[in-house]
Amino acid sequence: MATGRNHRPATRSRGIPEATVARLPLYLRALTALSERSVPTVSSEELAAAAGVNSAKLRKDFSYLGSYGTRGVGYDVEYLVYQISRELGLTQDWPVVIVGIGNLGAALANYGGFASRGFRVAALIDADPAMAGKPVAGIPVQHTDELEKIISDNGVSIGVISTPAGAAQQVCERLIAAGVTSILNFAPTVLSVPDGVDVRKVDLSIELQILAFHEQRKAGEEAEGANRRGPDGGMTAVMPA
């Protein structure tokens, strides 16, 4: 099985837009659910609804893959699963290291979806000497002193950072110096990386703040609607100032 070190996804060389790349995992998730139910074909409208996009955008995205479906039949589910998996590089075995095995890092280590999606947790790394050797999700934690050797021995090109914010940049720099070229950052900070290194940031607090904004807006709209209806439920005229 090939490792991730010398293999890069073909998306950039094929000119697939980044917005399309970002939607491919959504399509793959929906298609995988259909495959598990033994659904042989799916229409663009059905798949778009399952992925949360409109069908015109889906058809445009698939055109970049050279997949246009069959009129009156739709898309072959199993073929699309393979095609998108191949485009995303998921037909390979991508070794991943997780650095920072606190509550979040341990939760990530215990996530059962890595293997089925083309990823293998090659190592868990933490700076706390007391953590060294302790098994998490059946994998013994290794000390950060071993970081460079671990990456070299396992051909790792993808690193996950789940450290406190203050340690994240230093860990990032060590990962890059050791050969990591893609980083998934869960630390609540923005990482500075050189050209050629891809970073995806997952910030739970930002996502919650966005949800809070929507909740506040909905509450405001409900209050405005109640004011317009008046105390007896009827519509109240709004007089100009």
Short mmCIF file of the C-alpha atoms (twelve columns), coordinates in Angstrom:
data_MODEL
# 
_entry.id   MODEL 
# 
loop_
_atom_site.group_PDB 
_atom_site.id 
_atom_site.type_symbol 
_atom_site.label_atom_id 
_atom_site.label_alt_id 
_atom_site.label_comp_id 
_atom_site.label_asym_id 
_atom_site.label_seq_id 
_atom_site.Cartn_x 
_atom_site.Cartn_y 
_atom_site.Cartn_z 
_atom_site.pdbx_PDB_model_num 
ATOM 1   C CA . MET A 1   0.000   0.000  0.000   1 
ATOM 2   C CA . ALA A 2   1.412   3.369  -0.962  1 
ATOM 3   C CA . THR A 3   1.970   6.025  1.688   1 
ATOM 4   C CA . GLY A 4   1.184   9.685  1.332   1 
ATOM 5   C CA . ARG A 5   4.709   11.087 1.163   1 
ATOM 6   C CA . ASN A 6   5.270   11.014 -2.584  1 
ATOM 7   C CA . HIS A 7   1.678   11.197 -3.769  1 
ATOM 8   C CA . ARG A 8   -0.304  14.402 -4.222  1 
ATOM 9   C CA . PRO A 9   -3.942  14.690 -5.318  1 
ATOM 10  C CA . ALA A 10  -4.436  15.408 -8.994  1 
ATOM 11  C CA . THR A 11  -6.981  18.188 -8.454  1 
ATOM 12  C CA . ARG A 12  -4.681  21.157 -8.990  1 
ATOM 13  C CA . SER A 13  -3.031  19.822 -12.117 1 
ATOM 14  C CA . ARG A 14  -6.467  19.075 -13.572 1 
ATOM 15  C CA . GLY A 15  -7.698  22.584 -12.868 1 
ATOM 16  C CA . ILE A 16  -10.538 21.700 -10.500 1 
ATOM 17  C CA . PRO A 17  -11.641 24.831 -8.586  1 
ATOM 18  C CA . GLU A 18  -11.040 24.872 -4.837  1 
ATOM 19  C CA . ALA A 19  -14.773 25.412 -4.223  1 
ATOM 20  C CA . THR A 20  -15.491 22.189 -6.105  1 
ATOM 21  C CA . VAL A 21  -12.790 20.332 -4.169  1 
ATOM 22  C CA . ALA A 22  -14.411 21.509 -0.919  1 
ATOM 23  C CA . ARG A 23  -17.744 19.998 -2.014  1 
ATOM 24  C CA . LEU A 24  -16.380 16.621 -3.146  1 
ATOM 25  C CA . PRO A 25  -16.312 15.204 0.424   1 
ATOM 26  C CA . LEU A 26  -19.981 16.191 0.797   1 
ATOM 27  C CA . TYR A 27  -20.881 14.254 -2.340  1 
ATOM 28  C CA . LEU A 28  -18.758 11.319 -1.205  1 
ATOM 29  C CA . ARG A 29  -20.485 11.182 2.168   1 
ATOM 30  C CA . ALA A 30  -23.925 11.192 0.543   1 
ATOM 31  C CA . LEU A 31  -22.874 8.590  -2.024  1 
ATOM 32  C CA . THR A 32  -21.353 6.334  0.628   1 
ATOM 33  C CA . ALA A 33  -24.668 6.374  2.506   1 
ATOM 34  C CA . LEU A 34  -26.461 5.384  -0.706  1 
ATOM 35  C CA . SER A 35  -23.925 2.643  -1.370  1 
ATOM 36  C CA . GLU A 36  -24.417 1.217  2.121   1 
ATOM 37  C CA . ARG A 37  -28.145 0.976  1.316   1 
ATOM 38  C CA . SER A 38  -27.326 -0.785 -1.985  1 
ATOM 39  C CA . VAL A 39  -28.826 2.019  -4.073  1 
ATOM 40  C CA . PRO A 40  -27.436 1.497  -7.616  1 
ATOM 41  C CA . THR A 41  -28.124 4.890  -9.223  1 
ATOM 42  C CA . VAL A 42  -29.041 8.392  -8.110  1 
ATOM 43  C CA . SER A 43  -30.319 11.467 -9.930  1 
ATOM 44  C CA . SER A 44  -28.489 14.779 -9.730  1 
ATOM 45  C CA . GLU A 45  -31.475 16.284 -7.894  1 
ATOM 46  C CA . GLU A 46  -31.521 13.536 -5.254  1 
ATOM 47  C CA . LEU A 47  -27.762 13.627 -4.723  1 
ATOM 48  C CA . ALA A 48  -27.689 17.426 -4.613  1 
ATOM 49  C CA . ALA A 49  -30.406 17.456 -1.949  1 
ATOM 50  C CA . ALA A 50  -28.532 14.866 0.119   1 
ATOM 51  C CA . ALA A 51  -25.311 16.910 -0.136  1 
ATOM 52  C CA . GLY A 52  -27.005 20.238 0.550   1 
ATOM 53  C CA . VAL A 53  -26.243 21.936 -2.787  1 
ATOM 54  C CA . ASN A 54  -28.314 22.739 -5.876  1 
ATOM 55  C CA . SER A 55  -28.358 20.286 -8.780  1 
ATOM 56  C CA . ALA A 56  -26.893 22.739 -11.307 1 
ATOM 57  C CA . LYS A 57  -23.833 23.235 -9.105  1 
ATOM 58  C CA . LEU A 58  -23.498 19.475 -8.647  1 
ATOM 59  C CA . ARG A 59  -23.595 18.833 -12.396 1 
ATOM 60  C CA . LYS A 60  -20.981 21.550 -12.929 1 
ATOM 61  C CA . ASP A 61  -18.751 20.045 -10.235 1 
ATOM 62  C CA . PHE A 62  -19.017 16.577 -11.750 1 
ATOM 63  C CA . SER A 63  -18.178 17.924 -15.188 1 
ATOM 64  C CA . TYR A 64  -14.685 18.680 -13.865 1 
ATOM 65  C CA . LEU A 65  -14.387 14.966 -13.081 1 
ATOM 66  C CA . GLY A 66  -15.553 14.031 -16.563 1 
ATOM 67  C CA . SER A 67  -18.695 12.438 -15.141 1 
ATOM 68  C CA . TYR A 68  -22.002 13.469 -16.726 1 
ATOM 69  C CA . GLY A 69  -24.396 10.692 -15.733 1 
ATOM 70  C CA . THR A 70  -26.921 9.041  -18.037 1 
ATOM 71  C CA . ARG A 71  -30.109 10.817 -19.089 1 
ATOM 72  C CA . GLY A 72  -33.130 9.168  -17.518 1 
ATOM 73  C CA . VAL A 73  -30.938 6.966  -15.308 1 
ATOM 74  C CA . GLY A 74  -28.696 9.287  -13.294 1 
ATOM 75  C CA . TYR A 75  -25.278 8.547  -11.842 1 
ATOM 76  C CA . ASP A 76  -23.851 5.145  -11.026 1 
ATOM 77  C CA . VAL A 77  -23.328 5.302  -7.241  1 
ATOM 78  C CA . GLU A 78  -20.437 2.849  -6.949  1 
ATOM 79  C CA . TYR A 79  -18.543 4.391  -9.857  1 
ATOM 80  C CA . LEU A 80  -18.933 7.899  -8.420  1 
ATOM 81  C CA . VAL A 81  -17.713 6.705  -5.007  1 
ATOM 82  C CA . TYR A 82  -14.593 5.335  -6.687  1 
ATOM 83  C CA . GLN A 83  -14.143 8.359  -8.939  1 
ATOM 84  C CA . ILE A 84  -14.396 10.939 -6.152  1 
ATOM 85  C CA . SER A 85  -12.283 8.820  -3.790  1 
ATOM 86  C CA . ARG A 86  -9.581  8.608  -6.452  1 
ATOM 87  C CA . GLU A 87  -9.732  12.359 -7.125  1 
ATOM 88  C CA . LEU A 88  -9.394  13.123 -3.424  1 
ATOM 89  C CA . GLY A 89  -6.515  10.685 -3.086  1 
ATOM 90  C CA . LEU A 90  -8.467  8.366  -0.806  1 
ATOM 91  C CA . THR A 91  -7.634  5.189  -2.708  1 
ATOM 92  C CA . GLN A 92  -4.224  5.445  -1.053  1 
ATOM 93  C CA . ASP A 93  -3.250  4.898  2.569   1 
ATOM 94  C CA . TRP A 94  -2.476  8.318  4.101   1 
ATOM 95  C CA . PRO A 95  -0.538  8.074  7.380   1 
ATOM 96  C CA . VAL A 96  -1.487  10.857 9.798   1 
ATOM 97  C CA . VAL A 97  0.086   12.014 13.057  1 
ATOM 98  C CA . ILE A 98  -1.912  13.741 15.788  1 
ATOM 99  C CA . VAL A 99  0.104   16.111 17.972  1 
ATOM 100 C CA . GLY A 100 -1.442  17.092 21.301  1 
ATOM 101 C CA . ILE A 101 -3.263  14.264 23.053  1 
ATOM 102 C CA . GLY A 102 -5.462  16.159 25.469  1 
ATOM 103 C CA . ASN A 103 -9.223  15.734 25.507  1 
ATOM 104 C CA . LEU A 104 -9.614  16.825 21.885  1 
ATOM 105 C CA . GLY A 105 -6.620  14.883 20.597  1 
ATOM 106 C CA . ALA A 106 -7.810  11.742 22.369  1 
ATOM 107 C CA . ALA A 107 -11.276 12.192 20.876  1 
ATOM 108 C CA . LEU A 108 -9.747  12.501 17.401  1 
ATOM 109 C CA . ALA A 109 -7.641  9.395  17.999  1 
ATOM 110 C CA . ASN A 110 -10.778 7.475  18.938  1 
ATOM 111 C CA . TYR A 111 -12.652 8.592  15.828  1 
ATOM 112 C CA . GLY A 112 -13.530 5.444  13.925  1 
ATOM 113 C CA . GLY A 113 -13.925 6.995  10.487  1 
ATOM 114 C CA . PHE A 114 -10.280 7.446  9.528   1 
ATOM 115 C CA . ALA A 115 -9.613  3.968  8.173   1 
ATOM 116 C CA . SER A 116 -12.741 3.806  6.032   1 
ATOM 117 C CA . ARG A 117 -11.889 7.156  4.445   1 
ATOM 118 C CA . GLY A 118 -8.311  6.449  3.394   1 
ATOM 119 C CA . PHE A 119 -6.413  7.578  6.498   1 
ATOM 120 C CA . ARG A 120 -4.336  5.732  9.078   1 
ATOM 121 C CA . VAL A 121 -3.302  7.198  12.413  1 
ATOM 122 C CA . ALA A 122 0.406   6.421  12.328  1 
ATOM 123 C CA . ALA A 123 1.272   8.011  15.678  1 
ATOM 124 C CA . LEU A 124 -0.004  10.029 18.616  1 
ATOM 125 C CA . ILE A 125 2.462   12.611 19.951  1 
ATOM 126 C CA . ASP A 126 2.402   14.708 23.126  1 
ATOM 127 C CA . ALA A 127 4.870   16.947 24.997  1 
ATOM 128 C CA . ASP A 128 3.905   15.608 28.442  1 
ATOM 129 C CA . PRO A 129 6.448   12.958 29.547  1 
ATOM 130 C CA . ALA A 130 3.757   11.396 31.741  1 
ATOM 131 C CA . MET A 131 1.749   10.582 28.612  1 
ATOM 132 C CA . ALA A 132 4.579   8.651  26.925  1 
ATOM 133 C CA . GLY A 133 3.702   5.000  26.444  1 
ATOM 134 C CA . LYS A 134 0.087   5.367  27.527  1 
ATOM 135 C CA . PRO A 135 -2.302  3.798  25.014  1 
ATOM 136 C CA . VAL A 136 -5.013  5.975  23.493  1 
ATOM 137 C CA . ALA A 137 -7.362  4.231  21.066  1 
ATOM 138 C CA . GLY A 138 -4.948  1.297  21.206  1 
ATOM 139 C CA . ILE A 139 -1.970  3.415  20.091  1 
ATOM 140 C CA . PRO A 140 0.848   4.233  22.549  1 
ATOM 141 C CA . VAL A 141 1.506   7.965  22.868  1 
ATOM 142 C CA . GLN A 142 5.029   9.040  21.926  1 
ATOM 143 C CA . HIS A 143 6.937   12.085 23.156  1 
ATOM 144 C CA . THR A 144 7.484   15.125 20.933  1 
ATOM 145 C CA . ASP A 145 11.231  14.467 21.061  1 
ATOM 146 C CA . GLU A 146 10.529  11.649 18.603  1 
ATOM 147 C CA . LEU A 147 8.448   13.766 16.214  1 
ATOM 148 C CA . GLU A 148 10.945  14.044 13.364  1 
ATOM 149 C CA . LYS A 149 11.865  10.345 13.478  1 
ATOM 150 C CA . ILE A 150 8.200   9.318  13.558  1 
ATOM 151 C CA . ILE A 151 7.408   11.389 10.479  1 
ATOM 152 C CA . SER A 152 10.422  10.078 8.593   1 
ATOM 153 C CA . ASP A 153 9.835   6.426  9.523   1 
ATOM 154 C CA . ASN A 154 6.150   6.521  8.573   1 
ATOM 155 C CA . GLY A 155 6.365   8.743  5.479   1 
ATOM 156 C CA . VAL A 156 3.862   11.169 6.986   1 
ATOM 157 C CA . SER A 157 2.739   14.162 4.927   1 
ATOM 158 C CA . ILE A 158 -0.415  15.073 6.911   1 
ATOM 159 C CA . GLY A 159 -0.299  16.347 10.476  1 
ATOM 160 C CA . VAL A 160 -3.122  17.160 12.888  1 
ATOM 161 C CA . ILE A 161 -2.448  19.803 15.546  1 
ATOM 162 C CA . SER A 162 -4.648  19.706 18.642  1 
ATOM 163 C CA . THR A 163 -2.289  21.421 21.075  1 
ATOM 164 C CA . PRO A 164 -2.960  24.569 23.130  1 
ATOM 165 C CA . ALA A 165 -2.682  27.772 21.074  1 
ATOM 166 C CA . GLY A 166 0.688   28.748 22.520  1 
ATOM 167 C CA . ALA A 167 2.408   25.576 21.315  1 
ATOM 168 C CA . ALA A 168 0.763   25.263 17.910  1 
ATOM 169 C CA . GLN A 169 3.117   27.419 15.802  1 
ATOM 170 C CA . GLN A 170 6.249   25.693 17.096  1 
ATOM 171 C CA . VAL A 171 4.699   22.281 16.485  1 
ATOM 172 C CA . CYS A 172 3.660   23.430 13.021  1 
ATOM 173 C CA . GLU A 173 7.211   24.517 12.177  1 
ATOM 174 C CA . ARG A 174 8.661   21.215 13.378  1 
ATOM 175 C CA . LEU A 175 6.136   19.244 11.346  1 
ATOM 176 C CA . ILE A 176 6.955   21.226 8.197   1 
ATOM 177 C CA . ALA A 177 10.705  20.951 8.739   1 
ATOM 178 C CA . ALA A 178 10.283  17.188 9.069   1 
ATOM 179 C CA . GLY A 179 8.447   16.930 5.741   1 
ATOM 180 C CA . VAL A 180 4.749   17.442 6.511   1 
ATOM 181 C CA . THR A 181 3.056   19.426 3.741   1 
ATOM 182 C CA . SER A 182 -0.591  19.421 4.886   1 
ATOM 183 C CA . ILE A 183 -1.889  20.386 8.328   1 
ATOM 184 C CA . LEU A 184 -5.297  20.161 9.957   1 
ATOM 185 C CA . ASN A 185 -5.292  22.737 12.749  1 
ATOM 186 C CA . PHE A 186 -7.629  22.425 15.731  1 
ATOM 187 C CA . ALA A 187 -5.636  24.862 17.886  1 
ATOM 188 C CA . PRO A 188 -7.396  28.223 18.420  1 
ATOM 189 C CA . THR A 189 -4.779  30.228 16.553  1 
ATOM 190 C CA . VAL A 190 -3.775  31.131 13.014  1 
ATOM 191 C CA . LEU A 191 -0.688  29.320 11.789  1 
ATOM 192 C CA . SER A 192 1.983   30.908 9.620   1 
ATOM 193 C CA . VAL A 193 3.230   28.483 6.968   1 
ATOM 194 C CA . PRO A 194 5.413   28.766 3.842   1 
ATOM 195 C CA . ASP A 195 4.157   28.387 0.281   1 
ATOM 196 C CA . GLY A 196 3.478   24.786 -0.630  1 
ATOM 197 C CA . VAL A 197 2.007   23.874 2.752   1 
ATOM 198 C CA . ASP A 198 -1.782  23.509 2.969   1 
ATOM 199 C CA . VAL A 199 -3.582  24.330 6.224   1 
ATOM 200 C CA . ARG A 200 -7.207  23.648 7.062   1 
ATOM 201 C CA . LYS A 201 -8.453  25.219 10.298  1 
ATOM 202 C CA . VAL A 202 -11.240 23.833 12.455  1 
ATOM 203 C CA . ASP A 203 -12.350 26.404 15.046  1 
ATOM 204 C CA . LEU A 204 -15.341 25.252 17.075  1 
ATOM 205 C CA . SER A 205 -15.735 28.606 18.854  1 
ATOM 206 C CA . ILE A 206 -16.055 30.463 15.537  1 
ATOM 207 C CA . GLU A 207 -18.690 28.013 14.320  1 
ATOM 208 C CA . LEU A 208 -20.634 28.476 17.563  1 
ATOM 209 C CA . GLN A 209 -20.384 32.267 17.244  1 
ATOM 210 C CA . ILE A 210 -21.836 32.065 13.728  1 
ATOM 211 C CA . LEU A 211 -24.701 29.944 15.042  1 
ATOM 212 C CA . ALA A 212 -25.230 32.494 17.835  1 
ATOM 213 C CA . PHE A 213 -25.518 35.219 15.195  1 
ATOM 214 C CA . HIS A 214 -28.233 33.282 13.371  1 
ATOM 215 C CA . GLU A 215 -30.078 32.560 16.618  1 
ATOM 216 C CA . GLN A 216 -29.998 36.250 17.533  1 
ATOM 217 C CA . ARG A 217 -31.273 37.216 14.092  1 
ATOM 218 C CA . LYS A 218 -34.136 34.689 14.290  1 
ATOM 219 C CA . ALA A 219 -35.085 35.973 17.742  1 
ATOM 220 C CA . GLY A 220 -35.097 39.540 16.411  1 
ATOM 221 C CA . GLU A 221 -37.303 38.583 13.479  1 
ATOM 222 C CA . GLU A 222 -39.738 36.806 15.804  1 
ATOM 223 C CA . ALA A 223 -39.875 39.839 18.099  1 
ATOM 224 C CA . GLU A 224 -40.458 42.142 15.135  1 
ATOM 225 C CA . GLY A 225 -43.237 39.876 13.894  1 
ATOM 226 C CA . ALA A 226 -44.864 39.876 17.341  1 
ATOM 227 C CA . ASN A 227 -44.742 43.689 17.470  1 
ATOM 228 C CA . ARG A 228 -46.390 43.933 14.067  1 
ATOM 229 C CA . ARG A 229 -49.169 41.515 15.085  1 
ATOM 230 C CA . GLY A 230 -49.983 43.453 18.244  1 
ATOM 231 C CA . PRO A 231 -51.228 42.133 21.602  1 
ATOM 232 C CA . ASP A 232 -54.517 40.783 20.181  1 
ATOM 233 C CA . GLY A 233 -52.831 38.902 17.354  1 
ATOM 234 C CA . GLY A 234 -53.979 41.341 14.705  1 
ATOM 235 C CA . MET A 235 -51.691 43.370 12.484  1 
ATOM 236 C CA . THR A 236 -50.540 46.678 13.906  1 
ATOM 237 C CA . ALA A 237 -50.024 49.535 11.490  1 
ATOM 238 C CA . VAL A 238 -46.509 50.894 11.467  1 
ATOM 239 C CA . MET A 239 -46.723 54.691 11.257  1 
ATOM 240 C CA . PRO A 240 -43.924 56.582 9.534   1 
ATOM 241 C CA . ALA A 241 -41.765 58.750 11.781  1 
# 
